[in-house]
């Protein structure tokens, strides 16, 4: 009885400080909304793919199509994980390599936004807005400074643009 009484404060401390495996959701790709245009006009029916890891073909992906106004909403992608969480040692945001791809009917997938793998990279908690221009060659982008850099046909913004 004495031994179990000593174990209770230890177990309680471990649970309260987060040192025990605990299931929780990790966001591996953010929620995005956006608009697809070509030469200033909206483009409908473009398939938009959000991937949690652009480096792996087997990574989880979600797809939607742009509406008649060229607009779309996609994501986020979340995973249930079990691991020991020690708040002092774990960065607030992970370093995923999520990305966005675009596909028109009969065409191959093209990068909508691909992360710069030399940047730190992370999944923002705020929703993003993607301005995608199919007539653009390639746009370079930076959000939150050097934390999130990438290139593609989309320019990413935090939140919704003013129209």
C-alpha positions, -999 to 999 in steps of 0.1 A, spaced: 0 0 0 28 23 9 45 18 -25 13 26 -45 8 57 -24 43 69 -34 35 62 -71 4 84 -72 23 118 -70 48 106 -96 20 94 -120 0 126 -114 31 148 -121 39 128 -153 3 132 -166 1 169 -158 35 178 -173 28 159 -205 54 132 -201 31 103 -210 21 92 -244 -12 109 -253 -32 108 -285 -37 141 -302 -42 156 -336 -13 171 -355 -20 194 -384 3 184 -413 -12 207 -439 -31 240 -434 -66 250 -443 -66 270 -476 -91 289 -496 -82 305 -529 -90 317 -564 -76 305 -597 -73 329 -626 -57 330 -660 -50 364 -675 -73 380 -649 -103 358 -656 -115 331 -631 -110 295 -642 -135 268 -631 -130 230 -629 -93 232 -620 -84 203 -597 -66 214 -565 -46 189 -545 -33 195 -510 -6 171 -499 8 167 -464 43 158 -479 53 167 -515 83 145 -512 63 113 -508 39 98 -533 22 78 -505 15 110 -484 -21 118 -475 -38 141 -500 -71 158 -504 -86 172 -537 -113 197 -547 -122 215 -579 -125 252 -584 -161 265 -588 -174 288 -616 -158 318 -599 -125 300 -597 -127 297 -559 -118 267 -538 -115 256 -502 -94 227 -491 -78 212 -460 -66 210 -433 -50 176 -432 -47 162 -396 -31 130 -383 -38 113 -350 -4 106 -333 8 90 -301 40 103 -287 56 117 -256 52 154 -255 78 173 -235 68 210 -241 104 223 -234 119 201 -261 93 202 -288 90 231 -312 56 247 -313 51 240 -350 64 210 -368 85 212 -400 63 195 -426 67 198 -464 31 202 -474 23 216 -508 -4 225 -533 -8 212 -569 -31 223 -597 -44 203 -627 -64 213 -656 -84 188 -677 -60 167 -698 -29 184 -684 -3 171 -658 -2 183 -622 18 215 -618 31 230 -586 6 255 -571 29 261 -542 59 239 -532 79 247 -501 115 258 -502 132 228 -486 160 249 -473 136 271 -452 125 260 -418 89 253 -429 59 248 -408 21 246 -409 5 279 -400 -24 278 -376 -41 307 -394 -60 299 -426 -42 308 -458 -55 323 -490 -40 312 -524 -40 336 -553 -33 312 -582 -25 326 -617 -22 299 -643 -7 323 -668 22 331 -643 55 313 -649 65 310 -613 59 331 -582 82 332 -552 66 335 -518 75 342 -482 51 340 -452 61 346 -416 96 356 -429 119 328 -436 97 303 -417 76 295 -448 90 300 -483 80 284 -515 74 288 -553 47 279 -578 17 294 -595 1 305 -562 9 334 -540 -1 326 -504 -15 351 -479 -24 348 -442 -62 352 -439 -86 365 -466 -76 392 -490 -96 424 -492 -117 426 -523 
